[in-house]
């Protein structure tokens, strides 16, 4: 194990042989998630299997960072890590299993009601506010990273791209995330946790309209529209309160963007 991971506490789980793999339930750039059952206890978990190396790059440090962050997070709307272990090629995260779907699949065919949107968004904002208070930025807020059950209860998941600040004034400079959720300042090369607030805005826009605020046929076109295009809300069936909050969340200048603590006090949620 690398030295930066020395402070991570080992768990009761030691090997993949302790689990029966039931089915694949998710995948990412360098990891696969399986629904598994622990042979000894019969309990079901989501097992994230992260490759140590991908395309010639050592990815283990990022996974160790995710483990350290998940060990700190104890919130009802954030996925809980139950343990972890590793071998020569893979690092395994044992996560709580949430029956249901991610929000991109859950809302694929039908848009939620305004009441349902408020309930989902309130949980998401509370989870991100909790994360930010610990000087952590998720940095990949998107529908696919929000698990939801039939009662619209959510869990924020996948902290594989998260960043940790030493103090509240620190800035990040790593280019990452998902294209259509990219905040304008990330394209400029220096940003802070406010990119998560932009992500909240993109999600709210999608739940209200069924479409991305900025889209295009190529990555370059999407980025150009994110940086330069002004949103015209009049073509969408939105109320004034909807538009007001969306404008505050999707403010291109992060210095003028709404603060995370102020979002739930917006008239939209009243």
C-alpha atoms as one frame of an Amber mdcrd trajectory, in Angstrom:
protein
   0.000   0.000   0.000   1.194   3.500  -0.729   2.243   5.777   2.119  -0.579
   8.287   1.610  -3.072   5.585   2.533  -1.370   4.604   5.804  -3.943   6.388
   7.942  -6.863   4.504   6.407  -8.275   2.009   8.861  -8.660  -1.523   7.545
 -12.073  -3.174   7.704 -13.428  -6.565   8.689 -13.583  -7.558   5.020 -10.401
  -9.109   3.623 -11.090 -10.758   0.273 -13.457 -10.954  -2.697 -13.811 -14.637
  -1.796 -16.019 -13.594   1.132 -18.777 -12.556  -1.290 -21.099 -14.106  -3.832
 -21.465 -11.844  -6.870 -25.134 -11.522  -7.815 -25.077  -9.049 -10.716 -23.378
  -6.005 -12.182 -25.245  -2.834 -11.198 -22.979  -0.044 -12.392 -19.731   0.983
 -14.046 -17.501   4.017 -14.484 -14.268   5.061 -16.117 -12.092   2.727 -14.076
 -14.458   0.836 -11.790 -17.320  -1.642 -11.814 -20.005  -2.015  -9.145 -21.594
  -5.359  -8.309 -24.468  -6.367  -6.085 -22.919  -8.956  -3.782 -23.964 -11.059
  -0.820 -21.644 -11.645   2.103 -21.355 -15.412   2.485 -21.080 -15.412   6.277
 -23.863 -12.949   7.184 -26.099 -13.103   4.102 -26.117  -9.295   3.910 -26.185
  -7.602   0.541 -23.774  -4.833  -0.409 -22.706  -2.815  -3.424 -19.085  -3.754
  -4.120 -17.128  -1.118  -6.052 -14.113  -2.669  -7.759 -11.640   0.059  -8.747
  -8.691  -0.738 -11.007  -5.322   0.291  -9.613  -4.078   1.027 -13.128  -6.012
   2.269 -16.151  -4.514   3.175 -19.520  -1.044   3.148 -18.035  -1.923   5.492
 -15.157  -1.851   4.644 -11.463  -5.369   5.333 -10.167  -4.880   3.996  -6.641
  -4.260   7.373  -4.961  -7.638   8.670  -6.116  -9.374   5.573  -4.758  -7.568
   5.937  -1.427  -8.822   9.533  -1.340 -12.375   8.322  -1.924 -12.010   5.846
   0.943 -10.693   8.517   3.320 -13.570  10.829   2.419 -16.262   8.162   2.779
 -14.893   7.254   6.216 -15.608  10.855   7.310 -19.111  11.160   5.893 -22.080
  10.191   8.053 -25.223  11.645   6.506 -28.585  10.064   5.752 -28.425  11.181
   2.108 -24.864  10.035   1.402 -23.856   6.468   0.625 -22.145   4.736   3.564
 -18.970   2.706   3.224 -18.995  -0.479   5.288 -15.377  -1.448   4.676 -12.708
  -1.975   2.049  -9.841  -4.261   1.047  -7.376  -4.604  -1.816  -5.221  -6.941
  -3.872  -2.448  -6.370  -6.410  -4.753  -5.156  -9.200  -7.913  -3.854  -7.536
  -9.156  -1.820  -4.583 -12.599  -2.878  -3.316 -15.081  -0.604  -1.531 -17.918
  -2.334   0.335 -20.853   0.093   0.214 -24.392  -0.058   1.536 -26.768  -1.429
  -1.077 -29.693   0.813  -1.984 -32.497  -0.979  -3.859 -33.706   1.257  -6.657
 -32.130   3.156  -9.535 -29.989   6.160 -10.177 -31.951   9.318 -10.986 -31.087
   9.272 -14.690 -32.907   5.952 -15.069 -35.629   6.727 -12.531 -36.730   9.880
 -14.371 -35.988   8.618 -17.894 -39.591   8.285 -19.062 -41.531  10.642 -16.780
 -40.669  13.986 -15.237 -41.379  14.300 -11.505 -44.036  16.589 -10.056 -43.005
  19.894  -8.512 -43.565  18.407  -5.037 -41.291  15.467  -5.874 -38.637  17.778
  -7.331 -38.578  19.868  -4.161 -38.242  16.754  -2.007 -35.367  15.350  -4.072
 -33.568  18.696  -4.392 -33.862  19.447  -0.678 -32.125  16.170   0.163 -29.422
  16.795  -2.437 -28.696  20.321  -1.203 -28.531  19.147   2.425 -26.083  16.383
   1.473 -23.812  18.726  -0.493 -23.945  21.389   2.212 -22.773  18.753   4.701
 -19.927  17.735   2.383 -18.821  21.343   1.817 -18.712  22.032   5.547 -16.026
  19.364   5.738 -13.999  21.191   3.043 -14.796  18.485   0.500 -16.016  19.057
  -3.059 -17.790  16.182  -4.805 -16.865  17.487  -8.292 -19.110  15.104 -10.226
 -22.676  16.033  -9.282 -24.999  14.441 -11.838 -28.198  12.388 -11.985 -26.225
   9.161 -12.430 -24.540   9.723  -9.059 -27.785  10.039  -7.126 -29.510   6.822
  -6.080 -33.250   6.999  -5.463 -35.885   4.626  -4.125 -39.634   4.443  -4.813
 -40.345   6.917  -2.020 -38.004   9.504  -3.592 -35.412   9.147  -0.847 -31.926
   9.737  -2.270 -28.303   8.863  -1.596 -25.425  10.819  -3.112 -22.780   8.382
  -4.285 -19.509   8.025  -6.232 -16.886  10.229  -4.590 -14.220   8.972  -6.990
 -13.490  12.489  -8.287 -13.838  14.333  -4.988 -11.352  16.926  -3.823 -10.337
  17.868  -0.282  -9.314  21.408   0.678  -6.868  22.198   3.481  -8.805  25.384
   4.184 -11.865  27.170   2.804  -9.754  29.423   0.574  -8.049  26.623  -1.369
  -8.731  26.283  -5.100  -8.647  23.263  -7.403  -7.064  23.093 -10.861  -7.733
  19.516 -12.030  -9.922  19.216 -15.130 -12.498  16.500 -14.497 -16.223  15.734
 -14.309 -18.938  15.058 -16.879 -19.163  17.221 -19.996 -22.782  18.453 -19.835
 -22.486  19.223 -16.115 -19.240  21.200 -16.448 -19.160  24.548 -14.640 -17.758
  27.515 -16.639 -14.941  28.200 -14.175 -13.638  24.650 -14.462 -12.902  25.427
 -18.122 -10.759  28.349 -16.961  -8.566  26.105 -14.812  -9.197  27.391 -11.276
 -12.293  26.674  -9.224 -13.654  25.734  -5.811 -16.590  23.728  -4.445 -19.048
  26.082  -6.156 -18.885  23.759  -9.154 -21.155  21.459  -7.099 -23.715  24.279
  -6.901 -23.602  24.561 -10.692 -24.232  20.791 -10.775 -27.288  21.292  -8.564
 -28.516  23.846 -11.083 -28.078  21.474 -14.016 -29.991  18.757 -12.164 -32.834
  21.112 -11.222 -33.048  22.322 -14.833 -33.258  18.719 -16.081 -35.920  17.704
 -13.562 -38.019  20.740 -14.510 -37.579  20.603 -18.299 -36.315  17.146 -19.240
 -33.277  18.575 -21.033 -29.767  19.857 -20.341 -29.370  23.631 -20.076 -26.365
  23.493 -22.411 -26.086  20.732 -24.981 -24.503  20.110 -28.354 -23.254  17.576
 -30.868 -19.649  17.660 -29.620 -17.668  18.293 -26.473 -16.229  21.497 -27.942
 -19.688  22.879 -28.800 -21.055  22.066 -25.353 -18.121  23.770 -23.638 -18.496
  26.842 -25.866 -22.191  27.143 -24.978 -21.483  26.685 -21.284 -18.954  29.524
 -21.411 -20.778  31.938 -23.705 -24.439  31.096 -24.326 -27.175  32.813 -22.342
 -30.121  30.671 -21.306 -33.523  31.757 -22.634 -36.010  30.506 -20.076 -39.079
  31.786 -21.944 -39.182  28.729 -24.193 -39.690  26.461 -21.192 -42.858  26.041
 -19.160 -41.383  27.426 -15.958 -42.757  29.512 -13.123 -41.059  32.728 -11.998
 -39.783  31.046  -8.843 -38.243  28.266 -10.939 -36.418  30.727 -13.169 -35.188
  32.835 -10.254 -33.528  29.883  -8.551 -32.135  28.460 -11.784 -30.522  31.794
 -12.598 -28.934  31.884  -9.146 -27.606  28.327  -9.467 -26.468  28.638 -13.076
 -24.737  31.978 -12.650 -21.641  31.763 -14.846 -19.504  33.810 -12.457 -19.004
  31.658  -9.330 -18.495  34.802  -7.246 -22.110  35.772  -7.988 -23.548  32.259
  -7.704 -25.886  31.516  -4.816 -24.237  30.125  -1.675 -25.082  26.560  -0.671
 -26.490  27.728   2.691 -28.961  30.046   0.959 -30.490  27.606  -1.527 -33.115
  26.071   0.756 -34.250  29.529   1.852 -35.153  30.392  -1.727 -38.934  30.936
  -2.387 -38.810  27.879  -4.693 -38.824  25.619  -1.632 -41.579  27.444   0.252
